[in-house]
Amino acid sequence: MISNKINTLEQQYHKLIDSVFRIFSIIGVLIIPTLIYRSGYLFGLENLIPYIAIGIILLTYFFRNKILLKIKVYILVFIITLVFSNGLFNFGFLVSSKIYILLAPIFIVFILSYKKALQVLIVLFIIYVISAYLYTTGYWTHNFDANTHVTKPVTWLLDGLILLASSYALLYIGQANKEFNSKNFAELELRAINLQDREERYRGLFESAELSILIIKDDIIINVPKSDNAEVMKLFNEMMGKMNTSKSSGSNSYKSTWDKEN
């Protein structure tokens, strides 16, 4: 049986954004211990920002049914920008959140538009260029030893979780859109087949009718049944004669495309 409603894009976008928040909520909770360990149990502003981002993600997912779609997207963009900027400030070129320059615009273009995605890409890239300038000119410097940093297991674990969450979110979005399009295309095909079947049954009933059936639109007879019943055709011809008589007398009458074809 064909369903009465095809899934709307709005429903699909809500499903996608909610799934992304769910994925990042799970990963966020998992990386909290690594964040605490990596920061040396210090909670300065630069160390608090990841926790703030995780808290916003959890709250957004918890109240997801009460938040508008665009607001969810803007919250996600804000979080990505916040984490990306903080990561560049603390770790420079070594930050794993550089991947957001690639992933964020791809995600945005699924939900909003190409123009919005391009704007996000430009903003993130500008932040990257500014950070590169500040580091290369010596205004910003690392407060850690790079060799020691890259040899710590917690560094690889944290980067791995971030890459895993981001990649899986993008993979999920692609698969969900593929399933959505396939499902709706199949639904439309079924509706087309059902509509064609109904049209053929109606046409068969109409053509074989022994009654004088007329289809009139805007005072024009657009169809009559092709019947072999002489009585039906005789009655129809009589009706047309009366209509032509009314027309010649100046009164309102039906026009007919049937006369042109017969």
LINQUI-V613216 format. One record per residue. RES is the residue in three letters. D_CENTER is the distance of its C-alpha to the mean C-alpha in Angstrom with 1 decimal. Layout:
RES_D_CENTER, RES_D_CENTER
//
This chain:
MET_26.0, ILE_22.9, SER_20.6, ASN_20.5, LYS_16.8, ILE_13.7, ASN_10.7, THR_8.6, LEU_5.0, GLU_6.5, GLN_7.9, GLN_5.4, TYR_4.2, HIS_8.0, LYS_8.9, LEU_7.6, ILE_9.3, ASP_12.1, SER_12.7, VAL_13.1, PHE_15.5, ARG_17.3, ILE_17.8, PHE_19.2, SER_21.2, ILE_22.9, ILE_23.6, GLY_24.7, VAL_27.2, LEU_28.5, ILE_29.2, ILE_31.0, PRO_34.3, THR_34.0, LEU_33.3, ILE_36.4, TYR_38.4, ARG_37.4, SER_38.2, GLY_41.6, TYR_41.0, LEU_40.9, PHE_38.5, GLY_38.7, LEU_35.9, GLU_34.5, ASN_34.5, LEU_33.0, ILE_29.8, PRO_28.2, TYR_29.2, ILE_27.9, ALA_24.5, ILE_24.6, GLY_25.7, ILE_22.9, ILE_20.4, LEU_22.3, LEU_22.7, THR_19.0, TYR_18.2, PHE_21.2, PHE_20.3, ARG_16.5, ASN_16.9, LYS_18.7, ILE_16.5, LEU_14.1, LEU_10.5, LYS_11.7, ILE_14.8, LYS_13.4, VAL_11.8, TYR_15.2, ILE_17.1, LEU_15.6, VAL_16.4, PHE_19.8, ILE_20.5, ILE_19.7, THR_21.9, LEU_24.6, VAL_24.9, PHE_24.8, SER_27.5, ASN_29.6, GLY_29.6, LEU_30.8, PHE_33.4, ASN_34.7, PHE_34.4, GLY_34.0, PHE_33.1, LEU_33.3, VAL_30.2, SER_27.5, SER_24.7, LYS_25.0, ILE_22.2, TYR_19.8, ILE_20.6, LEU_18.8, LEU_16.0, ALA_14.9, PRO_14.0, ILE_12.2, PHE_10.0, ILE_9.7, VAL_8.8, PHE_5.5, ILE_4.8, LEU_7.7, SER_9.8, TYR_12.4, LYS_15.1, LYS_13.9, ALA_13.5, LEU_16.9, GLN_18.4, VAL_17.5, LEU_19.1, ILE_22.1, VAL_22.7, LEU_22.7, PHE_24.8, ILE_27.2, ILE_27.7, TYR_28.4, VAL_30.9, ILE_32.6, SER_33.0, ALA_34.4, TYR_36.9, LEU_38.0, TYR_38.6, THR_40.4, THR_42.6, GLY_43.6, TYR_42.2, TRP_40.1, THR_41.5, HIS_40.6, ASN_42.3, PHE_42.4, ASP_43.9, ALA_41.3, ASN_43.2, THR_43.5, HIS_39.8, VAL_38.6, THR_41.0, LYS_40.0, PRO_38.1, VAL_36.1, THR_34.7, TRP_33.5, LEU_32.2, LEU_30.2, ASP_28.8, GLY_28.0, LEU_26.1, ILE_24.0, LEU_23.3, LEU_22.6, ALA_20.1, SER_18.2, SER_18.4, TYR_17.4, ALA_14.3, LEU_13.3, LEU_14.5, TYR_12.7, ILE_9.2, GLY_10.5, GLN_12.1, ALA_9.5, ASN_7.3, LYS_10.8, GLU_11.8, PHE_9.1, ASN_10.0, SER_13.6, LYS_13.9, ASN_12.8, PHE_14.9, ALA_17.7, GLU_17.5, LEU_17.8, GLU_20.7, LEU_22.4, ARG_22.2, ALA_23.6, ILE_26.4, ASN_27.2, LEU_27.4, GLN_29.6, ASP_31.8, ARG_32.2, GLU_33.1, GLU_35.7, ARG_37.2, TYR_37.4, ARG_38.9, GLY_41.4, LEU_42.5, PHE_42.7, GLU_44.8, SER_47.1, ALA_47.8, GLU_51.5, LEU_50.7, SER_50.4, ILE_46.7, LEU_45.5, ILE_42.0, ILE_42.4, LYS_39.9, ASP_41.0, ASP_44.7, ILE_44.2, ILE_44.9, ILE_42.1, ASN_42.9, VAL_45.8, PRO_46.3, LYS_48.1, SER_50.8, ASP_54.2, ASN_55.7, ALA_58.4, GLU_58.7, VAL_55.1, MET_55.4, LYS_58.7, LEU_57.2, PHE_54.3, ASN_56.8, GLU_58.9, MET_55.9, MET_55.1, GLY_58.8, LYS_58.7, MET_55.6, ASN_57.2, THR_60.4, SER_58.4, LYS_56.7, SER_60.2, SER_61.5, GLY_58.8, SER_56.8, ASN_53.1, SER_52.1, TYR_49.3, LYS_48.7, SER_48.1, THR_46.5, TRP_48.4, ASP_51.7, LYS_50.3, GLU_49.3, ASN_52.5
//
